[in-house]
Amino acid sequence: MRIEFLKSVDSTNNYIQKYRGGGENVIVCAERQSAGRGTKGRTFLSDAGGVYLSALFYPDLEAGQAFRLMAHAAVSVCKTLEGFGAHPAIKWANDVFLGEKKCCGILIENFLKENKIYESVIGIGLNVKNDLSSLSDIACSLREVLKNCPTVEEVRGKLTENLTQKSTFEEYLSFVGFLGRRVQVLGKERYFATAKRVLLSGELEVEKDGELIKLSSGEISVRLT
């Protein structure tokens, strides 16, 4: 596997595109991003002190199994944090929280051919020691929850290792938090419901007025209440 380190880049997900089609697994890491990208077109604050990386894999999966990649990325982050003594939880579909605040964002870009995923770019931004004072109400860093916070290099090395290992859907479920809680569903309709479980397809099942509803993360977002 090729691993490349950069001082600064607009977005590791953008930069890694130049390796697509080469057939080689690649991980690109940067100390900071000037235009980090999150899901649904959002920006991701990427100042020095965090882990920012993108991984290019050739998974050869059916399109319907795309959630396996998202789940694997989230599990890799959670295993990394857990290994340093933190207690992470996944907020469906792939945001990683420490307590009630987000510490990591994941952006997956899959490329399909004949209903198969032949290339996948997994982008991860993980807050370690970066300054998040402007986002203190919603985001946190690992330094805020650990007395002895590891270095960015240590976290990056362990995350890279975990990304290259296999994981299972059962492991993903073991890290999923917030089930059983009241959430606000944001989409074409907005309503409150109770989060029940995550299905193998990646859909979230919620209960509203006694009815079970399946939600897709591509169409819906969920806010904790």
Buried (B, 14 or more C-beta within 10 A) or exposed (E): EEBBEBEEBBBBBBBBBEBBEEEEBBBBBBBBBEEBBBBEEEEBBBBBBBBBBBBBBBBEBEEEBBBBBBBBBBBBBBBBBEBBEBEBBBBBBBBBBBBEBBBBBBBBBBEBEEEBBBBBBBBBBBBBBBBBEEBEEEBBBBBBBBEEBBEBEBBBBBBBEBBEEEBEBEBBBEBBBBBEEEBEBEEEEEEEBBBBBBEEEBBBBBBEEEEEBEBEBEEBBBEEE
